[in-house]
Amino acid sequence: MTRHRGFALLGALVAVVALVCGVIIAGYGLLDSGSRANAGGSGDDGSADTRTRGRTPVGTAAPAVADNWTGTWAAAPVGAEPGAPVGYPGRSIRNVVHTSIGGTSVRITLSNLYSPVPLLIGGASIAVGEGGGSPEAVAGTMRRLSFGHRASVTIPPGGQIVSDPVALRVPYGGDLLVTLHTPRAGGPVTYHRHALQTSYLADGDRTRDLDAAAYTPSRRVWRYLTAVDVLNREARGAVVAFGDSITDGVGSGYEANRRWPDVLAARLRDRHIGVLNEGIGGNRVLSDASSQRNGASGLDRFQRDVLDRAGAKVVVIDLGINDILRGRETDPARITAGLRELAQRAKARGLRVIGSTLTPFGAHRGYNATTESVRDRVNEEIRSGRVFDEVVDFDKAVRDPYAPDRIRPVYDSGDGLHPSDAGYRVMGRYLSLRLLEDVAQDRAQDRAPARL
């Protein structure tokens, strides 16, 4: 072989290798976008901070496990809304939700879990709200949402759908307006009962309205909407608060965002960690509620409401009081066994698990010697470390030092069971941020953690 022929052969080989590498790289990119297409700060004062960096996604929404998506808000589907057996045909529903972290793109999840018939969403939009629970949108922020690049979508009975992502500067600790038009009857409305936040209704397709002129206040519930996720390159994951009415915020002020997960979210904004509230009033660990007002059992809904949430890295479990008060469970071992199973399932998915002691209810009508004994024994087992790897002692945080079976009066909303805004503030600040230090360490090696 001559030298010239050798160089020619070598050059041809290099060209072939380069071509193969290019095909592999291009194929990887197509696979990545194809997988997406197939998938259905501030300080404690809570002031907004829109300083985020992100990338604009291509195609439809990524699955919840995608690294770049992080939940900023969530609400567990509770049941079928009373008084709305066929939905809201010919109307627009405007949900107002409050973010924990911000981002540069956003997507939503809609649920038809509690309807036996398909739900047609004729149109949907998302916008930044003016704040304070108002249904008015900030000018220039209204975005039309699509589903598989289509403006309308039909959600099957018992199903859910994830929207395509849309570019939007989502604020930290701000309001978003998610508006849905339902052109025809869609069966019972899947809703979240204790929103503590007014939703709004309007006649016709008002999904693009910036002002509130067409909207009238409705009930303090969230309809169909179960999650809002953002793209944020600084995000370090999300903490999921999983519990009952005490996590849901019952007893807290309306339109105020003062639940204990809201307080925690304000503390974590500078760390770019989302907080997702998956509390359901009346919820139990072991059994479904007797009505559709209190949701499926914790064991049943844990996959959907915790493990499937975008960017979940930590779960805080505060559940069990209703097994005692409503489920009339007198065996504490059954409750702690259920809690232990939840912890094991979370750890198997790589989540850090923090469990809470059960808070006092000595002034509640369900209190007696038996219920208090069960609570005490559940708390003893939790504090022992045999249920959760990490424990936050919410019982100690809010109990009256002079009457430990009762909530301290200043922390009591008035029913002897649910904390007041002051009580939720103490709970939200009692959870040590040290327990959350290792969230998404792979994304934060070059960032010094903020001082506690």
Kinemage of the C-alpha trace (Angstrom):
@kinemage 1
@onewidth
@group {chain A} dominant
@subgroup {mainchain}
@vectorlist {calphas} color= white
{ca met a 1} P 0.000 0.000 0.000
{ca thr a 2} L 1.372 3.464 -0.931
{ca arg a 3} L 1.586 6.285 1.587
{ca his a 4} L -1.084 8.273 -0.293
{ca arg a 5} L -3.493 5.316 -0.346
{ca gly a 6} L -2.868 4.791 3.386
{ca phe a 7} L -3.727 8.408 4.187
{ca ala a 8} L -6.823 8.165 2.034
{ca leu a 9} L -7.967 5.017 3.837
{ca leu a 10} L -7.294 6.602 7.224
{ca gly a 11} L -9.301 9.681 6.244
{ca ala a 12} L -12.206 7.534 5.149
{ca leu a 13} L -12.186 5.653 8.442
{ca val a 14} L -12.191 8.929 10.402
{ca ala a 15} L -15.150 10.165 8.361
{ca val a 16} L -17.091 6.970 9.026
{ca val a 17} L -16.404 7.173 12.762
{ca ala a 18} L -17.517 10.805 12.828
{ca leu a 19} L -20.697 9.922 10.965
{ca val a 20} L -21.524 7.066 13.355
{ca cys a 21} L -20.917 9.276 16.395
{ca gly a 22} L -23.157 11.944 14.930
{ca val a 23} L -25.943 9.430 14.366
{ca ile a 24} L -25.618 8.130 17.925
{ca ile a 25} L -25.728 11.619 19.411
{ca ala a 26} L -28.664 12.634 17.245
{ca gly a 27} L -30.472 9.419 18.100
{ca tyr a 28} L -29.954 10.024 21.797
{ca gly a 29} L -31.445 13.502 21.442
{ca leu a 30} L -34.426 12.131 19.534
{ca leu a 31} L -34.938 9.431 22.153
{ca asp a 32} L -34.860 12.041 24.902
{ca ser a 33} L -37.381 14.356 23.261
{ca gly a 34} L -39.454 11.378 22.189
{ca ser a 35} L -39.748 10.150 25.757
{ca arg a 36} L -40.967 13.599 26.724
{ca ala a 37} L -43.462 13.634 23.905
{ca asn a 38} L -44.975 10.327 24.922
{ca ala a 39} L -45.572 11.292 28.529
{ca gly a 40} L -49.144 12.137 29.120
{ca gly a 41} P -35.463 33.331 46.786
{ca ser a 42} L -36.787 34.815 49.350
{ca gly a 43} L -36.561 34.707 53.106
{ca asp a 44} L -39.209 33.840 55.658
{ca asp a 45} L -41.276 36.875 54.763
{ca gly a 46} L -42.483 35.079 51.632
{ca ser a 47} L -41.648 37.906 49.249
{ca ala a 48} L -41.485 36.947 45.600
{ca asp a 49} L -38.186 36.286 43.898
{ca thr a 50} L -38.091 35.561 40.174
{ca arg a 51} L -34.373 34.921 39.846
{ca thr a 52} L -34.283 31.589 38.067
{ca arg a 53} L -32.462 30.060 35.128
{ca gly a 54} L -33.797 27.244 32.981
{ca arg a 55} L -34.077 25.813 29.511
{ca thr a 56} L -36.964 25.846 27.096
{ca pro a 57} L -38.214 22.266 26.633
{ca val a 58} L -38.998 20.686 23.295
{ca gly a 59} L -42.076 18.565 22.671
{ca thr a 60} L -44.702 17.646 25.228
{ca ala a 61} L -44.354 17.297 28.965
{ca ala a 62} L -41.680 15.081 30.450
{ca pro a 63} L -42.606 12.314 32.882
{ca ala a 64} L -42.581 13.181 36.579
{ca val a 65} L -39.250 11.452 37.119
{ca ala a 66} L -37.394 13.733 34.703
{ca asp a 67} L -34.500 15.430 36.474
{ca asn a 68} L -35.247 18.946 35.275
{ca trp a 69} L -38.868 19.118 36.466
{ca thr a 70} L -39.595 20.052 40.054
{ca gly a 71} L -42.974 20.409 41.714
{ca thr a 72} L -43.816 23.890 42.932
{ca trp a 73} L -47.418 23.182 44.036
{ca ala a 74} L -49.643 20.144 44.484
{ca ala a 75} L -52.979 19.129 45.981
{ca ala a 76} L -54.188 15.582 46.478
{ca pro a 77} L -57.463 14.618 44.755
{ca val a 78} L -59.973 14.012 47.533
{ca gly a 79} L -63.175 12.803 45.904
{ca ala a 80} L -66.160 13.921 43.848
{ca glu a 81} L -67.308 17.460 44.562
{ca pro a 82} L -70.763 17.534 46.189
{ca gly a 83} L -73.364 19.397 44.178
{ca ala a 84} L -71.556 19.013 40.848
{ca pro a 85} L -72.641 15.602 39.518
{ca val a 86} L -72.142 16.565 35.864
{ca gly a 87} L -69.351 19.097 36.298
{ca tyr a 88} L -69.596 22.656 35.008
{ca pro a 89} L -70.697 22.363 31.353
{ca gly a 90} L -70.208 25.507 29.298
{ca arg a 91} L -68.207 27.236 32.018
{ca ser a 92} L -64.638 28.214 32.839
{ca ile a 93} L -63.000 27.280 36.138
{ca arg a 94} L -60.181 29.480 37.431
{ca asn a 95} L -58.039 27.893 40.155
{ca val a 96} L -55.715 30.150 42.146
{ca val a 97} L -52.615 28.398 43.500
{ca his a 98} L -49.511 29.586 45.353
{ca thr a 99} L -46.046 28.535 44.216
{ca ser a 100} L -43.141 27.477 46.400
{ca ile a 101} L -40.294 27.865 43.883
{ca gly a 102} L -40.195 29.541 40.501
{ca gly a 103} L -38.926 28.610 37.067
{ca thr a 104} L -38.777 29.481 33.412
{ca ser a 105} L -41.261 26.918 32.079
{ca val a 106} L -44.318 25.317 33.607
{ca arg a 107} L -46.667 22.366 33.139
{ca ile a 108} L -49.779 21.179 34.970
{ca thr a 109} L -51.436 17.871 35.857
{ca leu a 110} L -55.205 17.448 35.631
{ca ser a 111} L -57.117 14.559 37.200
{ca asn a 112} L -60.412 12.882 36.406
{ca leu a 113} L -59.862 10.299 39.151
{ca tyr a 114} L -63.356 10.338 40.645
{ca ser a 115} L -65.486 10.414 37.506
{ca pro a 116} L -66.878 7.334 35.706
{ca val a 117} L -67.147 9.244 32.404
{ca pro a 118} L -64.610 11.042 30.156
{ca leu a 119} L -63.858 14.694 30.839
{ca leu a 120} L -63.434 17.094 27.916
{ca ile a 121} L -61.154 20.062 28.551
{ca gly a 122} L -61.967 22.435 25.697
{ca gly a 123} L -59.188 24.871 26.506
{ca ala a 124} L -56.765 25.713 29.293
{ca ser a 125} L -54.453 28.541 30.234
{ca ile a 126} L -51.981 29.567 32.899
{ca ala a 127} L -50.928 33.042 34.013
{ca val a 128} L -49.225 34.800 36.884
{ca gly a 129} L -51.835 36.195 39.253
{ca glu a 130} L -51.915 39.684 40.700
{ca gly a 131} L -51.709 38.122 44.166
{ca gly a 132} L -53.818 38.020 47.289
{ca gly a 133} L -56.047 35.333 45.813
{ca ser a 134} L -57.322 37.623 43.046
{ca pro a 135} L -58.480 36.046 39.746
{ca glu a 136} L -56.828 38.853 37.768
{ca ala a 137} L -53.741 38.049 35.710
{ca val a 138} L -50.580 40.085 35.311
{ca ala a 139} L -50.445 41.606 31.831
{ca gly a 140} L -48.187 39.751 29.440
{ca thr a 141} L -48.191 36.474 31.378
{ca met a 142} L -51.230 34.677 29.935
{ca arg a 143} L -50.222 31.428 28.196
{ca arg a 144} L -52.460 28.976 26.371
{ca leu a 145} L -51.828 25.383 27.444
{ca ser a 146} L -51.838 22.424 25.098
{ca phe a 147} L -51.944 18.661 25.469
{ca gly a 148} L -50.002 16.717 22.875
{ca his a 149} L -49.894 19.972 20.865
{ca arg a 150} L -53.692 20.205 20.879
{ca ala a 151} L -55.769 22.871 22.577
{ca ser a 152} L -58.354 20.391 23.841
{ca val a 153} L -58.028 16.990 25.489
{ca thr a 154} L -60.294 14.262 26.805
{ca ile a 155} L -59.241 12.720 30.115
{ca pro a 156} L -60.512 9.151 30.504
{ca pro a 157} L -62.483 8.033 33.568
{ca gly a 158} L -60.132 7.672 36.521
{ca gly a 159} L -57.237 9.079 34.498
{ca gln a 160} L -54.987 12.102 34.507
{ca ile a 161} L -53.130 14.175 31.896
{ca val a 162} L -49.952 16.259 31.947
{ca ser a 163} L -49.893 19.370 29.782
{ca asp a 164} L -47.201 20.304 27.330
{ca pro a 165} L -44.679 22.670 28.911
{ca val a 166} L -44.949 26.372 28.158
{ca ala a 167} L -42.396 29.126 28.691
{ca leu a 168} L -43.418 31.383 31.583
{ca arg a 169} L -41.435 33.237 34.226
{ca val a 170} L -42.989 31.641 37.320
{ca pro a 171} L -42.363 33.613 40.527
{ca tyr a 172} L -41.131 32.231 43.812
{ca gly a 173} L -43.919 32.481 46.390
{ca gly a 174} L -46.431 33.952 43.949
{ca asp a 175} L -49.896 33.164 42.644
{ca leu a 176} L -50.675 31.312 39.430
{ca leu a 177} L -54.064 31.222 37.712
{ca val a 178} L -54.921 27.912 36.049
{ca thr a 179} L -58.105 28.214 33.998
{ca leu a 180} L -60.017 25.341 32.407
{ca his a 181} L -62.977 25.450 30.020
{ca thr a 182} L -65.337 22.465 30.196
{ca pro a 183} L -67.677 22.706 27.173
{ca arg a 184} L -69.945 19.843 28.145
{ca ala a 185} L -70.934 17.664 31.066
{ca gly a 186} L -68.049 15.574 32.329
{ca gly a 187} L -69.412 13.677 35.287
{ca pro a 188} L -68.475 14.272 38.942
{ca val a 189} L -65.721 16.837 39.499
{ca thr a 190} L -62.474 15.544 41.004
{ca tyr a 191} L -61.644 18.151 43.615
{ca his a 192} L -59.608 19.066 46.677
{ca arg a 193} L -61.892 20.041 49.520
{ca his a 194} L -59.929 22.229 51.966
{ca ala a 195} L -58.237 24.615 49.554
{ca leu a 196} L -58.556 27.623 51.912
{ca gln a 197} L -58.389 29.498 48.624
{ca thr a 198} L -61.304 30.824 46.582
{ca ser a 199} L -61.787 29.484 43.084
{ca tyr a 200} L -63.793 31.283 40.406
{ca leu a 201} L -66.359 30.433 37.715
{ca ala a 202} L -67.362 32.202 34.497
{ca asp a 203} L -69.815 31.449 31.697
{ca gly a 204} L -68.347 30.444 28.353
{ca asp a 205} L -64.706 30.132 27.387
{ca arg a 206} L -62.932 32.755 29.479
{ca thr a 207} L -59.576 31.007 29.628
{ca arg a 208} L -57.774 33.984 28.041
{ca asp a 209} L -59.346 36.731 30.170
{ca leu a 210} L -56.764 38.827 32.010
{ca asp a 211} L -59.308 40.682 34.133
{ca ala a 212} L -61.847 39.289 36.562
{ca ala a 213} L -64.946 40.935 35.128
{ca ala a 214} L -66.535 37.683 33.938
{ca tyr a 215} L -65.605 35.679 37.028
{ca thr a 216} L -67.633 35.210 40.189
{ca pro a 217} L -66.276 33.685 43.416
{ca ser a 218} L -67.022 30.019 43.911
{ca arg a 219} L -66.226 27.581 46.721
{ca arg a 220} L -62.840 27.375 48.414
{ca val a 221} L -61.845 24.229 46.553
{ca trp a 222} L -59.462 23.270 43.751
{ca arg a 223} L -61.041 21.501 40.780
{ca tyr a 224} L -59.281 18.977 38.518
{ca leu a 225} L -55.829 20.519 39.105
{ca thr a 226} L -53.456 18.315 41.140
{ca ala a 227} L -49.909 19.513 40.341
{ca val a 228} L -47.867 22.362 38.904
{ca asp a 229} L -44.222 21.689 37.956
{ca val a 230} L -41.502 24.093 36.842
{ca leu a 231} L -38.198 23.967 35.046
{ca asn a 232} L -35.472 25.531 37.181
{ca arg a 233} L -31.791 24.673 36.824
{ca glu a 234} L -31.109 25.784 40.389
{ca ala a 235} L -33.841 23.561 41.830
{ca arg a 236} L -32.600 20.997 44.352
{ca gly a 237} L -35.746 18.897 44.494
{ca ala a 238} L -39.002 19.002 46.402
{ca val a 239} L -40.223 18.151 49.898
{ca val a 240} L -43.613 16.435 49.988
{ca ala a 241} L -45.754 17.069 53.079
{ca phe a 242} L -47.995 14.008 53.411
{ca gly a 243} L -50.708 14.079 56.011
{ca asp a 244} L -54.240 14.873 57.097
{ca ser a 245} L -56.112 18.102 57.880
{ca ile a 246} L -53.251 19.427 59.998
{ca thr a 247} L -51.011 19.304 56.922
{ca asp a 248} L -53.898 20.495 54.736
{ca gly a 249} L -54.071 23.612 56.921
{ca val a 250} L -57.552 23.374 58.441
{ca gly a 251} L -57.828 26.135 61.056
{ca ser a 252} L -55.559 28.480 59.140
{ca gly a 253} L -56.714 31.759 57.616
{ca tyr a 254} L -58.334 31.948 54.179
{ca glu a 255} L -56.409 33.326 51.180
{ca ala a 256} L -53.345 33.642 53.431
{ca asn a 257} L -51.044 30.673 52.670
{ca arg a 258} L -50.140 30.114 56.331
{ca arg a 259} L -50.244 26.313 56.532
{ca trp a 260} L -47.127 24.758 58.038
{ca pro a 261} L -45.923 23.591 54.574
{ca asp a 262} L -46.262 27.226 53.402
{ca val a 263} L -44.064 28.368 56.285
{ca leu a 264} L -41.522 25.687 55.409
{ca ala a 265} L -41.640 26.730 51.737
{ca ala a 266} L -40.737 30.312 52.660
{ca arg a 267} L -37.699 29.026 54.570
{ca leu a 268} L -36.565 26.893 51.631
{ca arg a 269} L -36.917 29.371 48.766
{ca asp a 270} L -33.332 30.596 48.935
{ca arg a 271} L -32.292 26.954 48.728
{ca his a 272} L -34.457 26.446 45.618
{ca ile a 273} L -36.343 23.528 47.168
{ca gly a 274} L -40.030 23.112 46.342
{ca val a 275} L -42.665 22.154 48.908
{ca leu a 276} L -45.730 20.138 47.905
{ca asn a 277} L -48.728 19.920 50.231
{ca glu a 278} L -50.374 16.496 49.913
{ca gly a 279} L -52.528 16.768 53.029
{ca ile a 280} L -56.168 15.656 53.009
{ca gly a 281} L -58.604 16.574 55.757
{ca gly a 282} L -59.876 13.463 57.565
{ca asn a 283} L -57.322 11.193 55.913
{ca arg a 284} L -56.165 7.940 57.530
{ca val a 285} L -53.153 5.672 57.232
{ca leu a 286} L -54.956 2.334 57.113
{ca ser a 287} L -58.407 2.686 55.594
{ca asp a 288} L -60.302 4.744 53.066
{ca ala a 289} L -62.643 7.318 54.524
{ca ser a 290} L -66.318 6.467 54.787
{ca ser a 291} L -67.142 9.229 52.303
{ca gln a 292} L -65.420 10.770 49.304
{ca arg a 293} L -64.660 13.877 51.344
{ca asn a 294} L -61.522 12.520 52.999
{ca gly a 295} L -59.664 10.660 50.269
{ca ala a 296} L -58.183 7.215 49.849
{ca ser a 297} L -56.043 5.789 52.643
{ca gly a 298} L -52.451 6.907 52.978
{ca leu a 299} L -51.280 3.466 51.947
{ca asp a 300} L -53.426 3.590 48.815
{ca arg a 301} L -52.573 7.102 47.652
{ca phe a 302} L -48.869 7.202 48.573
{ca gln a 303} L -47.647 6.235 45.104
{ca arg a 304} L -49.800 8.834 43.353
{ca asp a 305} L -49.390 11.695 45.818
{ca val a 306} L -45.752 11.241 46.858
{ca leu a 307} L -43.670 8.852 44.777
{ca asp a 308} L -44.985 10.174 41.448
{ca arg a 309} L -44.440 13.838 42.271
{ca ala a 310} L -41.870 15.674 40.162
{ca gly a 311} L -38.494 16.103 41.828
{ca ala a 312} L -39.549 14.572 45.163
{ca lys a 313} L -36.486 14.034 47.364
{ca val a 314} L -37.922 14.163 50.907
{ca val a 315} L -41.290 13.221 52.396
{ca val a 316} L -42.549 14.447 55.768
{ca ile a 317} L -45.264 12.092 57.039
{ca asp a 318} L -47.769 13.419 59.601
{ca leu a 319} L -50.627 10.946 59.577
{ca gly a 320} L -52.486 8.738 62.067
{ca ile a 321} L -54.755 10.959 64.177
{ca asn a 322} L -57.840 10.097 62.126
{ca asp a 323} L -57.166 6.377 62.446
{ca ile a 324} L -57.654 6.993 66.168
{ca leu a 325} L -60.446 9.574 66.127
{ca arg a 326} L -62.458 8.453 63.084
{ca gly a 327} L -61.291 4.934 62.368
{ca arg a 328} L -61.556 4.011 66.064
{ca glu a 329} L -58.292 2.112 65.835
{ca thr a 330} L -57.268 0.992 69.328
{ca asp a 331} L -54.149 -0.973 68.371
{ca pro a 332} L -51.196 1.431 68.042
{ca ala a 333} L -49.104 -1.323 66.451
{ca arg a 334} L -51.369 -1.350 63.408
{ca ile a 335} L -50.939 2.385 62.910
{ca thr a 336} L -47.168 2.296 63.313
{ca ala a 337} L -46.946 -0.718 61.003
{ca gly a 338} L -48.757 1.298 58.320
{ca leu a 339} L -46.468 4.278 58.854
{ca arg a 340} L -43.434 1.985 58.701
{ca glu a 341} L -44.642 0.605 55.367
{ca leu a 342} L -44.945 4.114 53.962
{ca ala a 343} L -41.399 4.872 55.107
{ca gln a 344} L -40.037 1.709 53.530
{ca arg a 345} L -41.730 2.417 50.216
{ca ala a 346} L -40.305 5.935 50.156
{ca lys a 347} L -36.789 4.785 51.017
{ca ala a 348} L -36.968 2.110 48.325
{ca arg a 349} L -37.417 4.966 45.845
{ca gly a 350} L -34.491 6.907 47.298
{ca leu a 351} L -36.482 9.497 49.261
{ca arg a 352} L -35.442 10.721 52.674
{ca val a 353} L -38.240 10.097 55.188
{ca ile a 354} L -39.057 12.344 58.139
{ca gly a 355} L -41.918 11.289 60.379
{ca ser a 356} L -43.900 13.406 62.805
{ca thr a 357} L -45.324 12.627 66.195
{ca leu a 358} L -49.103 13.024 66.500
{ca thr a 359} L -50.150 16.364 67.946
{ca pro a 360} L -52.407 16.686 71.037
{ca phe a 361} L -56.215 16.718 70.900
{ca gly a 362} L -57.117 16.807 74.598
{ca ala a 363} L -59.719 19.552 74.142
{ca his a 364} L -61.340 17.848 71.155
{ca arg a 365} L -64.649 16.012 71.381
{ca gly a 366} L -62.966 12.743 70.352
{ca tyr a 367} L -60.654 12.752 73.348
{ca asn a 368} L -60.897 10.067 76.025
{ca ala a 369} L -58.534 7.857 77.975
{ca thr a 370} L -58.401 5.247 75.210
{ca thr a 371} L -57.712 7.606 72.318
{ca glu a 372} L -55.051 9.420 74.335
{ca ser a 373} L -53.398 6.133 75.259
{ca val a 374} L -53.224 5.079 71.602
{ca arg a 375} L -51.728 8.447 70.612
{ca asp a 376} L -49.139 8.228 73.379
{ca arg a 377} L -48.070 4.733 72.349
{ca val a 378} L -47.852 5.666 68.669
{ca asn a 379} L -45.688 8.649 69.592
{ca glu a 380} L -43.482 6.516 71.815
{ca glu a 381} L -42.803 4.151 68.927
{ca ile a 382} L -42.124 7.053 66.524
{ca arg a 383} L -39.688 8.697 68.941
{ca ser a 384} L -37.856 5.395 69.382
{ca gly a 385} L -36.627 5.548 65.779
{ca arg a 386} L -38.213 2.214 64.900
{ca val a 387} L -40.688 3.771 62.444
{ca phe a 388} L -38.815 6.596 60.685
{ca asp a 389} L -35.119 7.315 60.297
{ca glu a 390} L -35.686 10.974 61.198
{ca val a 391} L -38.336 12.443 63.485
{ca val a 392} L -39.829 15.915 63.831
{ca asp a 393} L -41.640 16.224 67.158
{ca phe a 394} L -44.676 18.333 66.241
{ca asp a 395} L -46.341 17.119 69.452
{ca lys a 396} L -43.625 18.767 71.520
{ca ala a 397} L -43.734 21.905 69.358
{ca val a 398} L -47.407 22.766 69.965
{ca arg a 399} L -48.446 21.064 73.228
{ca asp a 400} L -49.252 22.980 76.376
{ca pro a 401} L -46.372 22.402 78.834
{ca tyr a 402} L -48.894 22.526 81.700
{ca ala a 403} L -51.381 20.154 80.020
{ca pro a 404} L -49.395 17.989 77.557
{ca asp a 405} L -52.497 16.262 76.187
{ca arg a 406} L -53.733 19.624 74.848
{ca ile a 407} L -52.562 22.149 72.285
{ca arg a 408} L -51.167 25.281 73.852
{ca pro a 409} L -54.057 27.813 73.818
{ca val a 410} L -52.241 30.368 71.645
{ca tyr a 411} L -51.615 27.630 69.065
{ca asp a 412} L -55.197 26.267 69.092
{ca ser a 413} L -57.568 27.318 66.286
{ca gly a 414} L -60.464 26.746 68.675
{ca asp a 415} L -61.488 23.120 68.183
{ca gly a 416} L -58.802 21.500 70.311
{ca leu a 417} L -57.374 19.630 67.314
{ca his a 418} L -56.253 21.966 64.548
{ca pro a 419} L -53.539 24.584 65.086
{ca ser a 420} L -54.070 28.285 64.496
{ca asp a 421} L -51.896 30.362 62.187
{ca ala a 422} L -49.529 30.810 65.137
{ca gly a 423} L -49.423 27.058 65.686
{ca tyr a 424} L -48.739 26.332 62.020
{ca arg a 425} L -45.980 28.936 62.041
{ca val a 426} L -44.292 27.156 64.935
{ca met a 427} L -44.611 23.797 63.169
{ca gly a 428} L -43.225 25.132 59.899
{ca arg a 429} L -40.236 26.592 61.707
{ca tyr a 430} L -39.737 23.615 64.025
{ca leu a 431} L -38.671 21.263 61.244
{ca ser a 432} L -34.870 21.436 61.207
{ca leu a 433} L -33.458 22.384 57.837
{ca arg a 434} L -30.495 20.179 58.708
{ca leu a 435} L -32.725 17.229 57.851
{ca leu a 436} L -33.120 18.665 54.361
{ca glu a 437} L -29.457 19.532 53.763
{ca asp a 438} L -28.766 16.555 51.507
{ca val a 439} L -31.607 17.204 49.066
{ca ala a 440} L -30.227 16.775 45.554
{ca gln a 441} L -26.598 17.060 46.600
{ca asp a 442} L -25.541 16.272 43.074
{ca arg a 443} L -27.017 19.627 42.024
{ca ala a 444} L -25.629 21.634 44.879
{ca gln a 445} L -21.993 20.615 45.343
{ca asp a 446} L -20.839 24.056 44.283
{ca arg a 447} L -23.341 25.904 46.482
{ca ala a 448} L -22.650 26.532 50.148
{ca pro a 449} L -25.799 25.801 52.188
{ca ala a 450} L -27.515 28.776 53.727
{ca arg a 451} L -27.155 29.209 57.465
{ca leu a 452} L -30.057 27.959 59.537
